[in-house]
Amino acid sequence: MPVEFLGIAATNNGSETTPRSGAAFDKKYTLRLARAHEDHGWDRVLFAYGSGSPDPAPAAAYIASRLDRLQILLAHRPNVSYPTFAAKTFATLDRISEGRLTVHFITGGNDHEQGREGDTLTKDERYARTREYIGIVKKIWTTREPFDHEGEHYRFRDFVSDVFPVQQPRPDVSFGGSSPAAYVAGGAEADIYCLWGEPLAKTAEQIEAVKAAAAAAGRTDVPRIQVAFRPIIAPTEELAWERAHRTVGAIKARRSYGELVTKGHNGQAATPQNAGSQRLVAIAEAGERYDRALWTPTAAATGGAGNSNALVGTPETVAQALLDYYDLGVDILSARGYDLLGDAIDFGRYVIPIVREEVAKRDAERAARSTQTLAAVTG
């Protein structure tokens, strides 16, 4: 199966290790970073969401109108707009991008962050709302006749949109979460199920949970699996590990001064509320290194905030580590360095080609085995 690479479409140059140098929405930097991804082999970039951050939808439209190939993953929280409005926004953006949009629905795992924009539902209630929301958006994208909706969270009458996506029957829906409620909602509705980077054995367990949830929802297909990492690469193993330890030092220094800002996490030292971050913290407490290259101190330093487990090593080592996940059934690999621009270029130059070449070999070998098996059966 083909492999895809997802990067980050940050609107400024700040990260967990470096304060931003300009405005929250820096047009020149946003375009420069997106163009670096397009020019260096990435498939799509994520426009993330934060309660006080620049609105990702117009930022995505800005990039889509200036680049020709790069695909867009737009993060959206259902609490911030009604699904009828959101469905039109997404369809319009798919038109602007000429069919390059995927929508990532964020349920929200932190009560404090959700409350910043007036969301007072419990986490399980939010997952139920997200599932209803996604179903409405899908129907709006694909229905040409007015319809009514009477649900737990949304009610409307006689709605029909006049703008439809380029992609038929609709754009893909992306979803993430590691709690039982998340598996239920995402297993039912997601085309792509997103996980944070964990050890291989635990990732395999999560993949099976997603498959089981999809089957329980009556699906005959299963979501594609995406896994996210923070790569730290260098020409030699020694240099990569030196860089990794410097990175953790920089994260801790920013945290100690109260400067750390990460998506979906309020920077507090308290135990995280969302299951995904809790899992990252527990994994970090159990050990620093797993499998071929997974390293947890970056997650520990942020309190399990978001995508925070690292892959450390030479480009060859990191590529082989990513291939281990591909062999589990992961075909979308999300990667974001701490030097957003420089790491996007280096990862695209030195890691992506190795992974693509090895995946092509695996696919060719698999096809050859299938042909031999068919010949043996029919011969």
Salt bridges, closest charged atoms under 4 A:
GLU4 OE1 - ARG44 NH1 2.54
GLU4 OE2 - ARG224 NH2 3.19
GLU16 OE2 - ARG230 NH1 2.82
GLU16 OE2 - ARG336 NH1 3.94
ASP43 OD2 - ARG356 NH2 2.92
ASP111 OD1 - ARG126 NH1 3.09
GLU113 OE2 - ARG77 NH1 2.99
GLU113 OE1 - ARG116 NH1 2.59
ASP119 OD2 - ARG129 NH2 2.63
GLU132 OE2 - HIS149 NE2 2.84
GLU150 OE2 - ARG155 NE 2.93
GLU150 OE1 - ARG157 NH2 2.93
GLU152 OE2 - HIS153 NE2 3.79
GLU189 OE1 - LYS138 NZ 2.86
ASP191 OD2 - ARG170 NH1 2.77
GLU198 OE2 - ARG279 NE 2.72
GLU208 OE2 - LYS211 NZ 3.74
ASP221 OD1 - ARG219 NE 3.01
GLU259 OE1 - ARG254 NE 3.48
ASP324 OD2 - ARG292 NE 2.91
ASP327 OD1 - ARG362 NE 2.87
ASP331 OD2 - ARG224 NE 3.00
ASP343 OD1 - ARG243 NH2 2.59
GLU357 OE2 - LYS361 NZ 3.88
GLU358 OE2 - LYS361 NZ 3.47
GLU358 OE1 - ARG362 NH1 3.65
ASP363 OD1 - ARG366 NH1 2.79
